[in-house]
């Protein structure tokens, strides 16, 4: 039986008394690559940020590894969850090595050898050479910056990686390369990924499961193949009609 790593029950979040997210029961299995897709303002980022406690639900609870996060130390929780957003938001005054080693330094008690090994490992996995270690973010291309952001998010070997439209700010060629790399990283590490996107093709290509949201409500939660062949409603059908441009063979 699959292990549930993230569970949301009876969730509601309101802003100015308007519901932005309503989730009765959502279970994310350990090792899944869950992509979250929907129109702007549908609650995608709200859902993502609830997992590491950056946003608190008005009602209901979020559990990670069986523990209600409202009953746990959020700083420790966030250190155990990788977080990568659009544009990577690197520390501009730090080198690539310093950016990637920031969280491992906190966790390793300043064990420089262990941290350096982690930096080398993750730079290699995201396709960056050791020659970039001493460069600053301003000396990197957009694609290189995004790779450093992914390496930094993974450097503490988290069980969960949260990604909020991480490839939205790069050109289409770099975006496809990054998509291929993150699929490979997921396969190599088994990390549980929750990946927010507004691109249905990206969602279906990357996800082992896809969560479709509209106006804060779950429209479909299924495998990519089932969404392609058995869309739950007109909203899902229109998403596929308007934006899906991969061949079916490319969808996992």
C-alpha positions as CSV (number, residue, x, y, z in Angstrom):
1,X,0.0,0.0,0.0
2,X,1.3,3.4,-1.0
3,X,2.6,5.7,1.8
4,X,0.9,9.0,2.2
5,X,3.4,11.8,2.7
6,X,1.1,14.9,2.5
7,X,-2.6,14.9,3.6
8,X,-5.0,17.8,3.5
9,X,-8.4,17.4,5.1
10,X,-11.4,19.8,5.3
11,X,-9.3,22.7,4.1
12,X,-10.8,26.2,3.5
13,X,-8.9,29.4,2.9
14,X,-10.6,32.7,2.5
15,X,-9.4,36.2,1.6
16,X,-11.8,39.1,2.4
17,X,-14.4,36.4,3.2
18,X,-14.1,35.0,-0.3
19,X,-13.1,31.3,-0.6
20,X,-9.9,30.9,-2.6
21,X,-9.3,27.2,-1.8
22,X,-11.6,24.4,-0.6
23,X,-10.2,20.9,-0.3
24,X,-12.1,18.1,1.4
25,X,-9.5,15.3,1.2
26,X,-6.3,15.3,-0.7
27,X,-3.6,12.6,-0.3
28,X,-0.2,12.9,-2.0
29,X,1.7,9.6,-2.1
30,X,5.4,9.5,-1.2
31,X,7.5,9.6,-4.4
32,X,4.8,11.2,-6.6
33,X,5.5,14.0,-9.0
34,X,2.3,16.0,-8.5
35,X,1.7,18.9,-10.9
36,X,-0.9,21.4,-10.0
37,X,-2.6,23.2,-12.9
38,X,-5.3,25.8,-13.2
39,X,-6.1,29.4,-14.2
40,X,-4.6,32.4,-12.3
41,X,-6.1,32.9,-8.9
42,X,-7.4,29.3,-8.7
43,X,-5.6,28.5,-5.4
44,X,-2.5,26.7,-6.8
45,X,0.1,28.7,-4.9
46,X,-2.1,28.8,-1.8
47,X,-2.2,25.0,-1.8
48,X,1.6,24.8,-2.3
49,X,2.4,27.2,0.5
50,X,0.1,25.4,3.0
51,X,2.4,22.4,2.8
52,X,5.2,24.2,4.5
53,X,3.1,26.4,6.6
54,X,3.7,29.7,4.8
55,X,-0.1,30.0,4.6
56,X,-2.4,28.7,7.3
57,X,-5.9,27.4,6.4
58,X,-8.9,29.0,8.1
59,X,-10.3,25.5,8.7
60,X,-9.0,22.0,8.4
61,X,-5.5,20.6,8.7
62,X,-2.4,19.8,6.7
63,X,-0.3,16.8,7.7
64,X,3.2,15.9,6.6
65,X,4.5,12.4,7.3
66,X,1.4,11.9,9.5
67,X,2.0,15.0,11.7
68,X,-0.3,18.0,11.7
69,X,2.0,20.9,10.8
70,X,0.1,23.2,13.1
71,X,1.5,21.1,15.9
72,X,5.2,21.1,14.7
73,X,8.1,23.5,14.5
74,X,7.6,25.3,11.2
75,X,11.3,26.3,10.9
76,X,12.4,22.7,11.2
77,X,9.7,21.7,8.8
78,X,10.8,24.2,6.2
79,X,14.4,23.2,6.5
80,X,13.3,19.6,5.5
81,X,11.3,20.8,2.5
82,X,13.0,22.1,-0.6
83,X,11.4,25.2,-2.1
84,X,12.0,26.6,-5.6
85,X,10.2,29.4,-7.3
86,X,10.2,31.3,-10.6
87,X,13.4,33.2,-11.1
88,X,15.1,31.1,-8.4
89,X,15.6,34.2,-6.1
90,X,19.3,33.5,-5.4
91,X,21.2,35.6,-2.8
92,X,22.9,38.1,-5.1
93,X,25.8,38.7,-2.7
94,X,26.7,35.0,-2.5
95,X,28.5,32.8,-5.0
96,X,26.9,29.7,-6.5
97,X,28.7,27.5,-3.9
98,X,27.5,29.8,-1.0
99,X,23.9,29.8,-2.3
100,X,23.7,26.0,-2.7
101,X,25.4,25.3,0.6
102,X,23.3,27.7,2.6
103,X,20.8,25.1,4.1
104,X,23.3,22.2,4.3
105,X,25.6,24.5,6.4
106,X,22.7,24.9,8.8
107,X,22.0,21.2,8.9
108,X,25.6,19.9,8.9
109,X,26.9,22.1,11.8
110,X,29.4,23.8,9.4
111,X,30.9,20.5,8.4
112,X,32.6,22.0,5.3
113,X,33.7,18.7,3.8
114,X,30.2,17.2,3.9
115,X,28.7,20.4,2.6
116,X,31.2,20.7,-0.3
117,X,30.4,17.2,-1.3
118,X,26.7,18.0,-1.4
119,X,27.4,21.1,-3.5
120,X,29.4,19.1,-6.0
121,X,26.8,16.3,-6.2
122,X,23.9,18.6,-6.9
123,X,25.7,20.9,-9.3
124,X,26.5,17.9,-11.3
125,X,23.0,16.5,-11.2
126,X,21.5,19.8,-12.5
127,X,24.1,20.0,-15.3
128,X,26.4,22.7,-13.9
129,X,30.2,22.4,-13.8
130,X,32.4,23.0,-10.8
131,X,33.9,26.0,-12.6
132,X,30.7,27.9,-11.8
133,X,31.1,27.5,-8.0
134,X,32.8,30.9,-7.5
135,X,30.5,32.9,-9.8
136,X,27.8,35.3,-8.6
137,X,24.1,35.1,-9.8
138,X,24.6,38.2,-12.0
139,X,27.3,36.3,-13.9
140,X,25.0,33.5,-14.8
141,X,22.4,33.0,-17.6
142,X,18.7,32.7,-16.6
143,X,18.8,29.0,-17.2
144,X,22.0,28.6,-15.1
145,X,20.4,30.6,-12.3
146,X,17.3,28.4,-12.3
147,X,19.5,25.3,-12.1
148,X,21.4,26.8,-9.1
149,X,18.0,27.4,-7.5
150,X,17.0,23.8,-8.0
151,X,20.4,22.6,-6.7
152,X,19.9,24.8,-3.6
153,X,16.4,23.4,-3.0
154,X,17.7,19.8,-3.2
155,X,21.0,20.3,-1.4
156,X,19.6,19.3,2.0
157,X,18.2,16.1,0.4
158,X,14.6,16.9,1.3
159,X,11.8,14.4,1.2
160,X,9.5,17.0,-0.4
161,X,10.3,19.6,-3.1
162,X,7.9,22.4,-3.7
163,X,8.2,24.2,-7.0
164,X,6.1,27.3,-7.9
165,X,6.2,27.9,-11.7
166,X,10.0,27.5,-11.6
167,X,10.5,27.6,-15.3
168,X,8.2,30.4,-16.2
169,X,11.0,33.0,-16.6
170,X,13.2,31.2,-19.1
171,X,13.1,30.7,-22.9
172,X,11.3,27.8,-24.4
173,X,14.5,25.8,-25.3
174,X,15.9,26.2,-21.7
175,X,12.5,25.4,-20.3
176,X,12.3,22.0,-22.1
177,X,15.9,21.2,-21.0
178,X,14.9,22.0,-17.4
179,X,11.8,19.9,-17.6
180,X,13.9,16.9,-18.8
181,X,16.4,17.4,-16.0
182,X,13.7,17.7,-13.2
183,X,12.1,14.5,-14.5
184,X,15.5,12.8,-14.3
185,X,16.2,14.2,-10.8
186,X,12.8,12.9,-9.6
187,X,13.6,9.4,-11.1
188,X,17.1,9.4,-9.5
189,X,16.1,10.6,-6.0
190,X,12.5,9.5,-5.5
191,X,11.8,13.0,-3.9
192,X,8.1,13.9,-3.7
193,X,7.6,16.9,-5.9
194,X,4.6,19.3,-5.8
195,X,5.0,21.5,-8.9
196,X,2.7,24.4,-9.7
197,X,2.3,25.4,-13.4
198,X,-0.2,27.2,-15.6
199,X,0.9,25.2,-18.6
200,X,-1.2,22.0,-19.2
201,X,1.5,20.5,-21.4
202,X,4.1,20.9,-18.7
203,X,1.7,19.5,-16.1
204,X,1.0,16.3,-18.2
205,X,4.6,15.8,-19.3
206,X,6.1,16.1,-15.8
207,X,3.5,14.7,-13.5
208,X,2.9,11.2,-12.3
209,X,-0.3,12.7,-10.9
210,X,-2.0,15.9,-12.0
211,X,-4.3,18.1,-9.8
212,X,-6.6,20.4,-11.8
213,X,-8.0,23.4,-9.9
214,X,-10.6,26.0,-10.8
215,X,-11.8,28.7,-8.4
216,X,-10.3,26.9,-5.5
217,X,-12.1,23.6,-6.2
218,X,-10.5,20.3,-7.4
219,X,-11.8,19.5,-10.9
220,X,-9.8,16.3,-11.3
221,X,-7.0,14.5,-9.5
222,X,-5.6,11.7,-11.7
223,X,-2.8,10.3,-13.8
224,X,-1.9,12.2,-17.0
225,X,-3.2,9.4,-19.1
226,X,-6.6,9.4,-17.4
227,X,-6.8,13.1,-17.7
228,X,-6.1,12.9,-21.5
229,X,-8.5,10.1,-22.1
230,X,-11.2,10.7,-19.5
231,X,-11.4,14.5,-18.6
232,X,-13.8,14.9,-15.7
233,X,-15.7,18.0,-17.0
234,X,-15.7,20.8,-19.5
235,X,-13.1,22.8,-17.6
236,X,-10.6,20.0,-18.0
237,X,-11.6,19.4,-21.6
238,X,-11.0,23.0,-22.4
239,X,-7.6,23.0,-20.7
240,X,-6.5,20.1,-23.0
241,X,-8.0,21.7,-26.1
242,X,-6.4,25.1,-25.5
243,X,-2.9,24.1,-24.4
244,X,-1.8,20.5,-24.8
245,X,1.0,20.2,-27.4
246,X,3.1,17.2,-26.4
247,X,2.7,13.8,-28.1
248,X,1.0,11.2,-26.0
249,X,4.2,9.2,-26.0
250,X,6.0,12.0,-24.2
251,X,3.5,11.9,-21.3
252,X,4.6,9.7,-18.4
